Amino acid sequence: MSQLSIPCSVYRGGTSRGVFFNKRDLPENIELQKKLFMAGIDAYNPSQIDGLGSGTSHTSKVCVISKSEVNGADVDYTFYQVGIGKEIVDDKGTCGNLMAAVGAFAVDEGYIAVDSSVDNVEVSVFNTNIKKMLKIKVPVINGNAKVSGDYLMPGINKPGAKFSVSILTPGGGKTGSTQPLGDRYTLNTKTKVYEVSFVDIVNPFVFVSSHDLGIEGTELNAELSLKKSLLEELEEIRTEMAVKSGLCRTIEEARQFPSVPKIAIVSEPMDYITSSGKLIKQDEVDVVARMLSMGKFHRTFAGSGLYNIAGAAILSGTIPNQYAKQMYGNEERVIRIGHPEGIAKVRIALTEDGRDVRYVGIDRTARRIMKGDLFIPE
């Protein structure tokens, strides 16, 4: 069988990796695009051995970039989560980590004119998945996105140049409201009654207390992943809330789109050991959390989830707010989130009335790994 080729690049942004395409290089038919994405990543095998994925939710990703026609935006960014052993291409959510790489791609591909005398540029990005504007401060050198630097982020072992990502008015991108079901919602599963919070900031998330699940919430992912009943309960909560929030019409539809909403377990600040054996002290974090993506515990915490839980932590009455160290006022503050591999810091500010989130921001590193032609069987 012959193969066709499509120009692409592979970028790491934060703790995610994705295949990047210029929209102009793709066929116009969206269904054909999705088939190309599945073949390129290899959605068909759990190992993704026949493509550019690597069998994890944070590497089974595709980004499509094009020049924007939205007022004030330089480029449009559309994100796709590709299935792992499942024929799924899901564009319902977005990727917060790869936003930094979108800024790098926009510079490297010439969407942004770069003056040789400056050391950074601001890229304005319209994220089509959530209909939100992003501002990305991209470090540059010799007309390209800079890679080397001294900023070390959790989940990456080598420092790099710092990219600053901010999302303006991040709430309600999928449901029209930051808290469409209020601060909390009472949910009945087959075995228990839960108080959960559904928060739509960047990507919709369901938050549930670790204590209600009968765990500490600081266990290693390897241990939690062995608890089959826990995974089944979390998936039942997630799919039920997908329907209650209006994201999906049926439980079956929610199962077919496992990337949104995502679900996270929240605990109060406490001492815990990371997956690499490092001790995180109680006073170093404001809240502790673990999240699932595509049915598996995330190695760190998705960038979109960091934005979400930071916002939820300062919105009065939510589950994360119950467990987080209390902070008041609508000025910018930094929320420290303890996750399986360390601590992530999120910049955030509330609106003047304190009822919604004005913006969220996070610092990442990013780099282009390769650029060339992706070969796909016709």
N, C-alpha and C positions, 0 to 999 in steps of 0.2 A: 504494500500500500504506500502511495506517495504521501508526502507531508507538505503542508503549507507553512509559511513563516510569517511572524508578526513582530515588529520591533517592540521591545519592552526594556524596562530596567527593574532591578531588584534593589529595594531600599530597606534599611532598618530605621525605624523611628521609635525611640524609647525602647520598650521591651517587646515590640512587635516587628514582624518582617512581612513585606508584601510585594507583589508584582505590580508594577506601575505601567500604565498604557497612556499614550496620547489618544484622545478620543478620535482624532482624525485618522488614526491607523486602524480603527476597528470598523467592522461592518455596521451599517445603520440598524439592522434588525436586532432588537434586544435579545430575542430568544437565541439567535445565532451567537451573539456576544456571550451569553451565559454558557453555551456549550463550549466555547473557546476557553472561558475561565475554568470550567470544570476539568477540561482536558489539560490545560496548562498547569494547574495546581495538582491535578489528579485526585478528584473527589471520589473516584471509584474504589480506591484501595485505602484501607485504614492507615497503612504506612505512608501513603502518597509517594511510593517509590518511583512511579512512572511520571512524575512531574516535579514542580518546584516547591511544593509544600513539604512539610516534615512531620505530619501526623499530629500537630498540636493546633489548638484554636488560635494562638497568637502568631502562627506562621501561615495559616490557610486563608490568606487575604489578598484581595485585588483592589487597586485604586485606579480610577479613570480621571484624567485631568484634561481640561480644555480651557481655551480663552473664554472669559465670562462676558455675558451680556447684561449681568445684573449691575445696577448702578452702584459704584463704589468698590466693586470687586475686580481683582486682576484675573483670577482663575476660578473655575468651578471644580469641585472635588466630589466625586461619587465613590462610595465605599461598598464593597461586596464581601460578605463572609461566605466562604466556600465550604461545603460539607467535607467531612472526614469519613470516608467509607459510605457516604450518602450523597445522592445526586441533588444537592441543595446549593442554590446561589441566592443569598438573602441580602436584600438591600434595605431592610427595615430600620437598621441601626447604623452606627458609625464607629470609627476607631479613633479614640483620642490620642493614642501613642503615635499613630502614623500621620497625624496632623503636622508634626514637626517635619517629617519626611516630605509631605506635600510642599512645604515651604522650600525645602532643599531642591526638590524636583522642579518647581517653578523657576528657580534661579538657574539651575543646571541646564534646563531645556530652553532657556532664553525667553520665557514669558515675561520676565522682569528685566528691565535695563539696569545694569549695575555700574555705578561710577567707580572707577578704580581708586578714587581717593577716600571712599567710605569703608568702614569695617563692619557695617551691618545694614540691612534693608528691611523695610516692613512690607510683607506680602499680605494683601487682603484676599481672603478666600471665602467663597460662598459654598457651604456644605449642602449639597442638594438633598441628602438623606434627611436632615433635620431642619432644613430651611433656615440655617443660622449663619451669621457672618463671623469669620475667624480673623484675628490679627496675629500674624506670625512674624516675630523678629528673628531674621535669619542672619547669622554671622557669615561674612563673605571674605574671600581672598582671591585676588587675580581673576575676578569676574565670576567665580564659582562659589557654591556653598562651602563654608569652611568645615573641616572635619576635626582637626586636632585642637585640643584645648585642655583646660584643667578642671572641667566640671564633671564630677563623678556622680552618676545617678544609681539608685538601687536597682539591682537586677542586671547591671552591666559592669563587667570587671575592669574595664579600662576607661579613663576619662576622655572627654571629647569637648568640642565647642558647644556652648550652651545656646539652645533655641528656646525662645519664650513664646508660648502659645496662649492666647486669650480668646475666650468665646463670649460674645456679647449677648445679653438677654437670653441665656441658655435654656430657660424653662419652656416646657410645653411644645417642643418640636414635633412630637408624634401624637399627642392627645389634645393639644390646645391649651393645656393647663399644667403648671408645675406640680400641683397636687390634685389631680382630678377626682380622687376619692377621699379627700380630706387628709388630716394629719395621720390618721390610722384607719384601718379597715378590719373588721372582725370576719375571719375566714374559717369555715368548717371544712376540714378534710375528713377522710374516712375514719381517722383515728383520734383527732384532737381539734380543739378550737385555738386559733392563733390570732394575736393582734399583730398585724403587719403594716408596713408603710409602703405605698406605691408612689414613687417620685420620678417625674419625667424631666430630668435635667440631662441634656446631651443625649444619652441613651436611657430609656425607661428602666428602672430597677425596682425590684421587690426586696425589702429589707425585713429580716426576721431575727429575733433575739436568739442568741446561742443557748441561753438558759431554757427557753421554751423547747428547744430541740434536744435538750439533755446532754449538751456538750459544753466544754469550756470556751471553745472558739479559738483557741491558740494551738490546737493539735497540728501536727505536721500533715501536709496534704496526703502523704503516703498512708497515714493512718486513717484519715477521714475517707479516703477513696475506697477503703475496704468495707465501709459501713453501707452495705447495699440498701438497707431499710432507710437510712438517712438520705441517700441519693434519691430514692423513690419518693420519699416524703417531700423533699425540696422540689422535685419536678412536678409533683401534684400541686404544690403551692404556686409554683411559677405559672403553670398552664391555667389554673383556676383564675389567677390574677390577670392573665392575659385577656381572658374573656370578660371578667368584671370591669376591667379598665376600658374595654372597647377596642383594644388592639387587634383582637381576633374574634371571630364570630362563634367558633366552636373550640372544644378541647382538642379535637383532631387537628384543626388548623394550627393551634398553638404548638402542637408537637411537630408539625411540619416546618415551623419557623423557630428553631431553638435558640436563635441569637438574641431575640427581643421578646418580652423583657428578659433581662438577666436577673439573677437572684444572688443576694449576698447575706452572710451571717455576721451579725454585729455583736461586739462585746465591749465592756468597759475597759479602760486602760489597765494593763497588768503586765507583769514581767512575762516574757516568753522567749523561746529559742527559735531562731530562724532555721530555714532548711540547710543553711551552710554552717550552723552551729554557733552563730553569734547571739549573745544575750541582748535583748531589747528591754530596757528598764521602763517601768510604769510611767515615770515622769518624762519620758522622751516622746510619748505619743498622746494624742487627744482622744483617739478612738481606735479600736482594733477590729479588723474585718477580714473575712475570707469570702471569695466569690466563685461562682461557677460560670463557665462559658461553654456552650455546646455540650452540656451535660457532664463536664469534667471540672475539677477544681483548678482554678487558674494558678499558674506558677507564681505570679506576683499579684497584680491587680490591674485590670484593664484601665487604660487612661480615661476612657469615658466614664468608668465606674468611680475613679478618683474624683473627677469633677462632680459626679452625682452625690457621692457620700459626703463630700465636703459641704455641698449645699444643704443636704438633708440634715447634717449635724448642727447647722445653725438656724434651721427653720423650726420654730417652736412646736413641740408636741409629737415629732416623729420618733420612730424607734432609734435611729442614730443620735438624735438630739437627747434622748433619754440617757444614753450611755456616754455621750461625749462630755468632755470638760466644758463647762458652761462659759460662753463668751457672749458679750452684749455689744450693741451698737451697730451702725451700718457702715463704718469705715472698713477699709481693707484689712484683713487679717490672714494669717497662714494657719491652715488646719494640717496637723500631722497625723497621717493614717498609718497604723501599724499593719503590715501585710506579711505574707509568708517569707519574703526575702529581705525585709527591712522596713524602712520608713519612707513614705512619699509625702511631699509637702505641696499643698495646693493653695494658691492665692485666691481669695474670694471676697466679694463685697455684696451687701444687700441693697435693695432699693431704699429710698428715703423713708418709706413707711415700714420697712423691716419685714414685709410680707412675701417678698420674692427675691430672687438672686439677680443682681445687676450684671455681674460678670464673674467668670471663673478663669483661672490661669494656672499653667503648670510649665515647668522647665524640663526639657528633654535634651538628649543628644540624637544625632541622626547622621547617616552616611549612605552614599550610593555604594552598593556591593558589586554590581555588574550592570553592563548595558550591552545589548546585542539583539539577536533574533531568537524568538521562542518558536520551536518547531512542534507542530500539532498534526497528528494523522488526519487526513481529509475525511 
